[in-house]
Amino acid sequence: MLERYFVRPDTIDRVRSSWIGGPIKRYVEWLTEHGYTSQTILRRVPLLMQFGAFARQHGAMKWEELVGYIEEFALHWVKKHGRGCKTDQARKKVEEEARNPVEQMLSLVIPDFKDKGRSRAYELFQDRAPGFFDYLQKERGLRERTLFHYRGHLRSFERYLQKIGLRKLHALSPVILSAFVTNGSDGLCKTSLKNRCAVLRVFLRYLYRERIVAKDLSSTLDSPHLYRLSSIPRSITWDEVYRMLEAVDRRTPVGKRDYAILLLLVTYGLRAREIAALTFR
């Protein structure tokens, strides 16, 4: 799975040789299954590598001990990357960028781990929509892995409601739901966005069934349309072009030739037949 996102073999080797290489590999598989973008995965893996090095440097020896280093690492990350933040909200965002991937990864590899984000999402809807997760588990028969998927989307929903100052679920409206899907789902591909809408519809139907809201709002939530082969990119990004060029070993004559061919392809748009017909004069 790592080969799908990283071109250079030494990068893949560094991830696999890390003492938390196993959890990172499993987390990448989970992100892929849930439709996260390549950019998100390429950004999170180096962060997790730094977390592993930070925890080991400060005494961690087992995966189970990683939980005790989340707070320290989050503060370390803010100190290092939040220097330009002028508000507490901006610093909080930087902190969450470090905390959330770590907590998600640990939730996959440590069975009894309860990350703070998951607890906050669960507690929010526990007192306002009691029994929702019991309903998912007992009536719908969902597995723990699927419940983790639900908690992730509901955690984002919780943060959005807190951001706009909405505390009562009966105050939900189609406008608020549409705004959340539009503005609160940055970084999600269409597949993940469709899954988020499906989770919200289940939650909204439950709220109506329990008379927590007066109307069934699930029908007002539109999912993005997915078309066959729509996920195939029209072209690769410049970042991908640079990573492809960096993978070529230019120390050998063959490598220099390959590098020149790739440059012709990406710079002038020549076809393979046109390149093969080139000769020296």
C-alpha positions in Angstrom: 0.0 0.0 0.0 2.9 2.4 0.7 4.1 2.0 -2.8 0.9 3.5 -4.0 1.8 6.9 -2.5 5.6 7.0 -2.2 7.8 6.6 -5.3 11.3 6.6 -3.7 12.2 3.2 -2.3 14.3 4.7 0.5 11.2 6.6 1.8 9.2 3.3 1.9 12.1 1.6 3.7 12.3 4.3 6.3 8.6 4.0 7.1 8.8 0.2 7.3 11.9 0.2 9.4 10.4 2.6 11.9 9.4 1.0 15.2 5.8 2.2 14.6 6.0 1.2 10.9 3.3 -1.4 11.5 0.7 1.0 12.8 1.5 3.5 10.1 1.0 0.9 7.4 -2.3 -0.1 8.8 -3.4 3.5 9.2 -2.5 4.2 5.5 -4.7 1.2 4.5 -7.6 2.6 6.7 -7.2 6.1 5.1 -7.3 4.5 1.6 -10.4 2.4 2.4 -12.2 5.5 3.6 -11.4 7.6 0.5 -8.9 10.1 1.9 -6.9 12.0 -0.7 -3.3 11.2 -1.6 -2.3 14.7 -0.4 -3.7 14.0 3.0 -1.9 10.6 3.3 1.4 12.1 2.1 1.1 14.9 4.7 0.1 12.6 7.6 2.7 9.8 7.2 5.7 12.1 7.9 3.9 13.6 10.9 3.4 10.1 12.3 7.0 9.3 11.7 8.0 12.4 13.7 5.6 11.3 16.5 7.2 7.9 16.7 10.7 9.4 16.9 9.5 11.9 19.5 7.9 9.2 21.7 11.0 6.9 21.4 13.3 9.8 22.2 11.3 10.5 25.4 11.3 6.9 26.5 8.4 5.0 24.8 9.3 1.3 24.1 5.9 -0.2 23.3 2.9 0.8 21.2 0.7 0.9 24.2 2.9 3.6 25.8 2.4 6.0 22.8 -0.9 7.2 24.4 1.0 9.0 27.1 3.0 11.1 24.6 0.1 12.6 22.6 -0.2 15.7 24.6 3.5 16.4 24.7 3.8 15.9 21.0 0.9 18.1 20.2 2.4 20.9 22.3 5.8 20.3 20.6 4.1 20.5 17.2 2.4 23.8 18.0 5.7 25.2 19.3 7.4 24.2 16.1 4.7 25.0 13.5 2.5 27.5 15.2 4.9 30.4 15.5 3.0 32.5 13.0 -0.4 31.9 14.6 -1.9 35.1 15.9 -5.1 33.7 17.6 -5.9 30.8 19.9 -8.2 29.4 17.3 -5.3 29.2 14.8 -3.0 27.5 17.3 -5.8 25.1 18.2 -6.1 24.2 14.5 -2.3 23.5 14.3 -2.6 21.3 17.4 -5.5 19.3 16.0 -3.5 18.7 12.8 -1.0 16.9 14.9 -3.3 15.3 17.4 -6.1 13.9 15.2 -3.9 11.6 12.9 -2.1 10.2 16.0 -5.3 9.4 17.8 -6.9 7.9 14.7 -3.8 5.6 14.2 -3.7 4.5 17.8 -7.4 3.7 17.8 -6.7 1.1 15.1 -3.8 -0.7 16.8 -4.6 -0.3 20.5 -8.0 -2.1 21.3 -8.8 -0.3 24.6 -7.6 3.1 23.4 -10.3 5.8 23.6 -9.0 8.9 21.9 -10.2 12.2 23.1 -11.8 13.2 19.9 -13.9 10.0 19.9 -14.9 10.6 23.5 -16.0 14.2 22.8 -18.1 13.1 19.9 -19.7 10.3 21.8 -20.4 12.4 24.9 -22.0 15.2 22.9 -24.6 12.9 21.4 -24.9 10.7 24.4 -26.8 13.3 26.4 -28.7 14.8 23.4 -29.3 11.6 21.4 -29.0 8.9 24.1 -28.7 5.3 22.8 -27.6 6.2 19.3 -24.5 4.1 19.3 -26.3 1.3 21.1 -28.9 1.5 18.3 -26.1 1.2 15.6 -24.6 -1.8 17.4 -27.6 -3.7 18.6 -30.3 -2.9 16.1 -28.3 -2.3 12.9 -25.6 -4.8 13.9 -22.7 -2.6 12.9 -19.1 -3.7 13.8 -16.7 -1.7 15.9 -14.7 -0.7 12.9 -17.8 0.8 11.3 -18.7 2.6 14.5 -15.3 4.1 14.4 -16.1 5.4 11.0 -19.4 6.9 12.3 -17.6 8.6 15.2 -15.1 10.2 12.9 -17.8 11.9 10.8 -19.9 12.8 13.9 -16.8 14.3 15.5 -16.4 16.7 12.6 -20.1 17.5 12.9 -19.7 18.2 16.6 -16.9 20.6 15.9 -18.9 22.4 13.3 -21.9 22.8 15.6 -19.6 24.2 18.3 -18.0 26.6 15.8 -21.4 28.1 14.9 -22.6 28.1 18.5 -25.5 25.6 18.0 -26.1 23.7 21.2 -29.6 22.3 20.7 -30.1 19.5 18.2 -33.8 20.5 17.6 -32.4 23.7 16.1 -30.9 21.8 13.2 -32.1 22.9 9.8 -31.4 22.1 6.1 -29.4 25.3 5.8 -27.1 24.2 8.7 -26.7 20.7 7.3 -25.9 22.0 3.8 -23.4 24.5 5.2 -21.6 21.7 7.2 -21.3 19.5 4.1 -20.1 22.4 2.0 -17.8 24.1 4.5 -17.0 21.5 7.1 -15.7 18.7 4.9 -12.5 20.2 3.5 -10.0 17.5 2.4 -12.5 14.8 1.7 -12.9 13.2 -1.7 -16.3 12.6 -3.2 -16.5 9.0 -1.9 -15.7 10.2 1.7 -18.2 13.0 1.3 -20.9 10.6 0.2 -20.1 8.4 3.2 -20.4 11.4 5.5 -23.8 12.3 4.1 -24.9 8.7 4.6 -23.8 8.8 8.3 -25.6 12.0 8.9 -28.8 10.7 7.3 -28.8 7.7 9.7 -28.2 10.0 12.6 -31.0 12.4 11.5 -33.5 9.6 11.0 -32.6 8.4 14.6 -33.2 11.9 15.9 -36.6 12.0 14.3 -37.5 8.5 15.5 -36.7 9.5 19.0 -38.6 12.8 18.7 -35.5 14.8 19.3 -36.2 16.8 16.2 -39.7 17.7 14.9 -39.0 16.8 11.2 -37.1 14.1 9.4 -34.2 16.1 7.9 -32.5 13.2 6.3 -34.2 13.7 3.0 -32.9 17.3 2.7 -29.3 16.1 2.7 -28.0 15.5 -0.9 -24.9 13.4 -1.6 -22.5 14.1 -4.4 -23.0 12.0 -7.5 -20.3 9.5 -8.2 -19.8 8.5 -11.8 -18.0 5.4 -13.2 -14.3 6.1 -13.8 -14.7 9.6 -12.3 -11.9 9.0 -9.9 -9.3 8.6 -12.6 -7.3 11.9 -12.8 -7.1 13.8 -16.0 -3.4 14.4 -15.3 -0.9 14.0 -12.6 0.0 17.0 -10.3 3.3 18.8 -10.4 4.2 17.4 -7.0 3.8 13.9 -8.5 5.9 15.0 -11.5 8.7 16.2 -9.3 8.6 12.9 -7.2 8.7 10.9 -10.4 11.8 12.8 -11.7 13.5 12.5 -8.3 13.1 8.7 -8.5 15.3 8.5 -11.5 19.0 7.6 -10.8 20.9 10.1 -13.0 24.3 8.7 -12.1 24.1 6.1 -14.9 23.8 6.6 -18.7 20.4 4.9 -18.7 19.2 7.1 -15.8 20.2 10.2 -17.7 18.4 8.9 -20.8 15.2 8.2 -18.8 15.4 11.6 -17.1 15.6 13.3 -20.5 12.7 11.3 -21.9 10.5 12.2 -18.9 11.4 15.9 -19.2 10.3 15.8 -22.9 7.1 14.1 -21.9 6.1 16.6 -19.2 7.6 19.8 -20.7 6.7 19.5 -24.4 3.9 16.8 -24.3 5.7 14.6 -26.9 4.2 11.2 -27.6 6.1 8.0 -26.9 6.5 7.4 -30.7 7.9 10.9 -31.3 10.5 10.4 -28.5 11.5 7.0 -29.8 12.1 8.6 -33.3 14.5 11.2 -32.0 18.1 10.9 -33.2 21.4 12.7 -32.8 22.6 14.9 -35.7 
